[in-house]
Amino acid sequence: MRAIYIDEPGKVSFRDIPAPVRKPGEALLKVLYGGICGSDLGSYRGTFAYFDYPRIPGHEFSAEIVEIDENDKGLKPGMVVTCNPYFNCQHCYSCERGIVNACTSNETMGCQRDGAFCEYITMPVERIYDGKGLPASVLCLIEPFCISWHGVSRAHVKAGDKVLVVGAGTIGVLAAIAAKAKGGEVYIADVAPAKLEYAKENFGVAGTILNSSPEEFTKQCDAITDSKGFDVTIEAVGLPSTFQNCIDAAAFGGNMVLIGVGKQNLDFNFTLLQKKELNVCGSRNALKKDFLELIDLVKTGTVPLEKIVTNTYGFSEAPQAFADFSAHAGEMLKVRLDFSK
């Protein structure tokens, strides 16, 4: 079968590799759609913290079950599903406490282990979730929504909170959607005007902030909050400057969550955390309950999830998809691959 590889920064190729053979407790899946996420783009650019070359990327996907043994989850051949791509070791201290998403030896598909961007994959049955009739083209978007949903849940967004999401990429926009679903009054900031306009037109955010300079950022935040700061700030970029934005924009006694992943260090006045009595937390991966909740939520039709897709390419066009996304990241949001083409 054919598989997509990121061979080195800036280079994507196809390789012919053996088709997988499922083991007991696994299912054989035919991949239908995949999403190129920010971490995949970072891997392509050489900026992502959790990636070794060469590697098959991809952890956002939908698939059809080809082969599966009888099981207690009602999963059968022909069903369209999505999967939990975060493999935990099951015996570290985090896993022992049930915090499996923060496993100290976590291996996420497409990052620390080969991913789903090939024609067929095998998956443990317990990691496979029934799509409940959602189209495969939408079901591949559940995983990134889970990343944002989990982070917003960690930030304890509640009705009436003023929420600022820094970063209008896919994860940032999905965090805005999640915060809105929890009753927040949501604003979003970014350096790319096109992304801000897209977020405002398609997802009903209360307002946008063009993050053109620290001074302009502070001025706009003060205008929105009457200089009180935001109840919740969400970092969805992974840069030192955007982390600092979130610390600065948070209200005294506010909550801040870090979803973005980066490789750079930040030198900042940490006493500001004490002065503001900020609740600062990280958010890594997602949990089974996030997947199950969001499949049900998206099925209600109240979340315009597919609007995050700005570009769709065929499987055979993957090298071009990565190159285009890297060159035009300021205008492109979610890039999706159709494995039937």
C-alpha positions as CSV (number, residue, x, y, z in Angstrom):
1,M,0.0,0.0,0.0
2,R,1.0,3.6,-0.4
3,A,1.9,5.8,2.6
4,I,2.7,9.5,3.0
5,Y,6.1,10.3,4.7
6,I,7.6,13.5,5.9
7,D,11.2,12.5,5.1
8,E,12.8,15.7,6.5
9,P,11.7,19.3,6.9
10,G,10.2,20.5,3.7
11,K,10.1,17.1,2.0
12,V,7.0,14.9,1.6
13,S,7.0,11.7,-0.4
14,F,5.1,8.5,-1.0
15,R,6.5,5.1,-0.2
16,D,5.2,1.6,-0.9
17,I,5.1,-0.3,2.4
18,P,3.5,-3.6,3.4
19,A,-0.2,-3.5,4.3
20,P,-0.7,-4.0,8.0
21,V,-1.9,-7.3,9.5
22,R,-4.2,-7.0,12.4
23,K,-3.4,-8.7,15.7
24,P,-5.9,-10.1,18.2
25,G,-7.8,-7.2,19.7
26,E,-7.2,-5.0,16.7
27,A,-9.3,-4.0,13.7
28,L,-8.2,-3.4,10.1
29,L,-9.3,0.0,8.9
30,K,-9.4,1.7,5.5
31,V,-8.6,5.4,5.9
32,L,-11.2,7.7,4.3
33,Y,-10.3,11.3,5.2
34,G,-7.4,12.8,7.1
35,G,-6.8,16.3,8.5
36,I,-3.4,18.1,8.3
37,C,-3.1,19.8,11.6
38,G,-0.8,22.5,13.0
39,S,1.5,19.8,14.5
40,D,1.7,18.1,11.0
41,L,2.6,21.5,9.5
42,G,5.2,22.1,12.3
43,S,6.7,18.7,11.5
44,Y,6.8,19.6,7.8
45,R,8.5,22.9,8.8
46,G,10.8,21.4,11.3
47,T,9.4,23.4,14.3
48,F,7.3,20.8,16.1
49,A,8.7,19.5,19.4
50,Y,7.4,15.9,19.2
51,F,8.6,14.5,15.8
52,D,11.3,12.3,14.5
53,Y,12.2,11.9,10.8
54,P,11.2,10.1,8.7
55,R,7.6,9.5,9.9
56,I,4.2,8.8,8.5
57,P,2.1,11.8,9.8
58,G,-1.6,12.0,10.6
59,H,-3.7,11.6,13.7
60,E,-7.0,13.2,12.6
61,F,-8.9,10.8,10.5
62,S,-12.0,8.8,9.7
63,A,-12.0,5.2,8.5
64,E,-14.1,2.3,7.5
65,I,-13.8,-1.0,9.4
66,V,-12.6,-3.7,7.1
67,E,-12.0,-6.5,9.5
68,I,-12.8,-6.8,13.2
69,D,-13.6,-9.6,15.6
70,E,-16.9,-9.8,17.5
71,N,-16.7,-7.3,20.3
72,D,-18.8,-5.7,23.1
73,K,-18.8,-2.2,21.5
74,G,-21.1,-3.1,18.6
75,L,-18.4,-2.3,16.1
76,K,-18.8,-4.2,12.8
77,P,-17.3,-4.3,9.3
78,G,-18.5,-1.4,7.1
79,M,-19.0,1.0,10.0
80,V,-17.4,4.5,9.6
81,V,-15.4,5.4,12.7
82,T,-12.8,7.7,14.2
83,C,-10.1,6.8,16.7
84,N,-8.2,8.0,19.8
85,P,-4.6,8.4,18.5
86,Y,-2.8,8.9,21.8
87,F,-1.1,5.7,22.9
88,N,-0.3,5.6,26.6
89,C,2.0,3.1,28.4
90,Q,-0.6,2.1,31.1
91,H,1.9,1.8,33.9
92,C,3.5,5.2,34.6
93,Y,2.3,7.4,37.5
94,S,-0.1,9.4,35.2
95,C,-1.6,6.3,33.8
96,E,-2.0,4.7,37.2
97,R,-4.0,7.8,38.2
98,G,-6.2,7.7,35.1
99,I,-4.6,10.8,33.5
100,V,-3.8,8.7,30.4
101,N,-3.7,11.8,28.1
102,A,-0.6,13.0,30.0
103,C,1.2,9.6,30.0
104,T,4.9,10.3,30.6
105,S,5.7,8.0,27.6
106,N,2.8,9.1,25.4
107,E,3.1,8.2,21.7
108,T,0.7,10.2,19.5
109,M,0.1,8.8,16.0
110,G,2.0,10.9,13.4
111,C,4.3,12.3,16.1
112,Q,6.1,9.8,18.3
113,R,4.9,6.9,16.2
114,D,3.8,6.4,12.6
115,G,0.4,8.0,11.8
116,A,-2.7,7.3,9.7
117,F,-1.7,8.9,6.4
118,C,-1.7,5.6,4.5
119,E,-4.3,3.5,2.8
120,Y,-4.9,1.0,5.7
121,I,-4.1,1.0,9.4
122,T,-4.7,-1.3,12.3
123,M,-6.1,0.0,15.6
124,P,-6.9,-1.5,19.0
125,V,-10.6,-2.0,19.3
126,E,-10.9,0.0,22.5
127,R,-9.5,3.1,20.6
128,I,-12.2,3.0,17.9
129,Y,-15.4,5.1,18.2
130,D,-18.6,4.7,16.3
131,G,-19.2,7.8,14.1
132,K,-23.0,7.4,14.7
133,G,-23.8,8.2,11.1
134,L,-21.7,11.3,10.8
135,P,-20.2,11.7,7.3
136,A,-16.6,10.6,7.0
137,S,-15.6,14.0,5.8
138,V,-16.9,15.5,9.1
139,L,-15.8,12.6,11.4
140,C,-12.1,13.3,10.6
141,L,-12.6,16.7,12.3
142,I,-13.6,15.3,15.7
143,E,-10.0,14.7,17.0
144,P,-8.9,18.4,16.6
145,F,-12.2,19.5,18.2
146,C,-11.4,17.2,21.1
147,I,-8.0,18.9,21.6
148,S,-9.7,22.3,21.9
149,W,-12.7,21.0,23.9
150,H,-10.4,19.4,26.5
151,G,-8.4,22.6,26.9
152,V,-11.5,24.7,27.3
153,S,-12.8,22.3,29.9
154,R,-9.5,22.6,31.8
155,A,-10.0,26.4,31.8
156,H,-13.4,26.0,33.5
157,V,-15.2,28.3,31.1
158,K,-18.7,29.1,32.4
159,A,-21.6,31.1,31.2
160,G,-20.9,34.9,31.0
161,D,-17.1,34.6,31.0
162,K,-15.2,36.9,28.7
163,V,-12.9,34.6,26.9
164,L,-9.9,35.4,24.7
165,V,-8.4,32.8,22.4
166,V,-5.0,33.8,21.0
167,G,-4.5,32.0,17.7
168,A,-7.1,31.8,14.9
169,G,-5.8,28.5,13.4
170,T,-7.8,25.4,13.6
171,I,-7.3,24.7,17.3
172,G,-7.9,28.3,18.2
173,V,-11.1,28.5,16.2
174,L,-12.3,25.2,17.6
175,A,-11.5,26.5,21.1
176,A,-13.6,29.5,20.4
177,I,-16.5,27.2,19.3
178,A,-16.0,25.1,22.5
179,A,-16.0,28.2,24.7
180,K,-19.1,29.5,23.0
181,A,-20.8,26.2,23.6
182,K,-20.1,26.5,27.3
183,G,-21.6,30.0,27.4
184,G,-18.6,32.2,27.1
185,E,-18.4,35.6,25.3
186,V,-15.6,34.8,23.0
187,Y,-13.0,37.0,21.3
188,I,-10.1,35.8,19.1
189,A,-6.7,37.3,18.3
190,D,-4.3,36.6,15.5
191,V,-1.7,38.3,13.3
192,A,-3.5,37.2,10.1
193,P,-6.4,39.5,9.2
194,A,-7.9,36.9,6.8
195,K,-8.2,34.3,9.6
196,L,-9.8,36.8,11.9
197,E,-12.3,37.7,9.3
198,Y,-13.1,34.0,8.6
199,A,-13.6,33.4,12.3
200,K,-15.9,36.3,12.6
201,E,-18.0,35.5,9.5
202,N,-18.4,31.8,10.1
203,F,-18.3,31.1,13.9
204,G,-20.0,34.0,15.5
205,V,-17.2,35.2,17.8
206,A,-18.1,38.4,19.7
207,G,-15.0,40.2,18.3
208,T,-11.5,40.0,17.0
209,I,-8.1,41.5,17.9
210,L,-5.4,42.0,15.3
211,N,-2.3,41.2,17.2
212,S,0.0,43.6,15.3
213,S,2.1,44.7,18.2
214,P,2.1,44.2,22.0
215,E,1.0,47.8,22.5
216,E,-1.9,47.4,20.0
217,F,-2.9,44.1,21.5
218,T,-3.1,45.6,25.0
219,K,-5.0,48.6,23.8
220,Q,-7.7,46.4,22.1
221,C,-7.9,44.1,25.2
222,D,-8.4,47.0,27.5
223,A,-11.2,48.4,25.2
224,I,-13.1,45.1,25.2
225,T,-12.8,44.5,28.9
226,D,-12.8,48.0,30.3
227,S,-9.2,47.3,31.4
228,K,-10.4,44.5,33.7
229,G,-8.9,41.7,31.6
230,F,-10.4,38.5,30.4
231,D,-11.8,35.9,32.7
232,V,-10.2,33.1,30.6
233,T,-7.3,33.3,28.1
234,I,-6.5,30.4,25.8
235,E,-3.1,30.0,24.1
236,A,-3.4,28.1,20.8
237,V,-0.2,29.0,18.9
238,G,2.8,27.8,20.9
239,L,5.0,30.9,20.7
240,P,6.6,32.8,23.6
241,S,4.9,36.0,22.5
242,T,1.5,34.5,22.5
243,F,2.0,32.9,25.9
244,Q,2.9,36.3,27.2
245,N,-0.2,37.8,25.5
246,C,-2.4,35.4,27.5
247,I,-0.7,36.2,30.8
248,D,-1.0,39.9,30.1
249,A,-4.6,39.8,29.0
250,A,-5.9,37.6,31.8
251,A,-7.8,39.3,34.6
252,F,-6.7,39.2,38.2
253,G,-7.9,35.9,39.5
254,G,-8.4,34.6,35.9
255,N,-7.8,31.3,34.3
256,M,-5.2,30.7,31.5
257,V,-4.7,27.4,29.6
258,L,-1.9,26.5,27.2
259,I,-2.8,24.3,24.3
260,G,-0.2,25.4,21.8
261,V,3.1,23.4,21.4
262,G,6.4,25.1,20.7
263,K,10.2,24.6,21.1
264,Q,11.2,28.1,22.2
265,N,11.9,29.4,25.7
266,L,10.3,32.5,27.3
267,D,11.9,34.8,29.7
268,F,9.2,36.6,31.6
269,N,8.4,38.2,35.0
270,F,6.9,35.2,36.7
271,T,5.8,37.3,39.7
272,L,2.9,38.4,37.5
273,L,1.4,35.0,38.1
274,Q,1.5,35.6,41.8
275,K,0.4,39.2,41.6
276,K,-2.7,38.3,39.5
277,E,-3.2,35.0,41.3
278,L,-3.6,33.4,38.0
279,N,-4.7,29.8,37.5
280,V,-2.4,28.6,34.7
281,C,-2.6,25.1,33.4
282,G,-1.5,23.0,30.4
283,S,-3.7,20.9,28.2
284,R,-2.4,17.8,26.5
285,N,-4.3,15.5,24.1
286,A,-7.8,14.5,25.0
287,L,-9.8,11.7,26.7
288,K,-12.2,9.1,25.5
289,K,-15.1,11.1,27.0
290,D,-14.2,14.1,24.9
291,F,-14.5,12.0,21.7
292,L,-17.9,10.6,22.8
293,E,-19.3,13.9,23.9
294,L,-18.3,15.7,20.7
295,I,-19.6,13.0,18.3
296,D,-23.0,13.4,20.1
297,L,-22.7,17.3,20.0
298,V,-21.8,17.5,16.3
299,K,-24.7,15.1,15.5
300,T,-27.1,17.7,17.0
301,G,-26.2,20.0,14.1
302,T,-25.6,23.0,16.4
303,V,-21.9,23.2,15.7
304,P,-20.7,24.3,12.2
305,L,-17.7,22.0,12.4
306,E,-17.1,21.5,8.7
307,K,-16.7,25.3,8.2
308,I,-13.2,25.0,9.6
309,V,-12.2,23.2,6.4
310,T,-10.9,25.7,3.9
311,N,-9.0,23.3,1.5
312,T,-9.5,19.7,0.5
313,Y,-6.9,17.7,-1.5
314,G,-6.8,14.2,-2.8
315,F,-4.5,11.6,-1.2
316,S,-2.2,11.7,-4.2
317,E,-1.9,15.5,-3.8
318,A,-0.5,15.3,-0.3
319,P,3.0,16.8,-1.1
320,Q,1.3,19.8,-2.7
321,A,-1.1,20.1,0.2
322,F,1.7,20.4,2.7
323,A,3.6,22.8,0.5
324,D,0.6,25.0,-0.1
325,F,-0.4,25.0,3.6
326,S,3.1,26.0,4.6
327,A,3.2,28.8,2.0
328,H,-0.3,30.1,2.8
329,A,-0.9,29.4,6.4
330,G,-2.2,32.9,7.0
331,E,-5.2,32.2,4.7
332,M,-5.7,28.4,5.1
333,L,-7.4,26.9,8.2
334,K,-8.1,23.1,8.2
335,V,-6.6,21.3,5.2
336,R,-8.3,17.9,4.6
337,L,-7.1,14.9,2.5
338,D,-9.6,12.7,0.7
339,F,-8.1,9.3,0.5
340,S,-10.4,8.2,-2.3
341,K,-8.6,10.5,-4.7
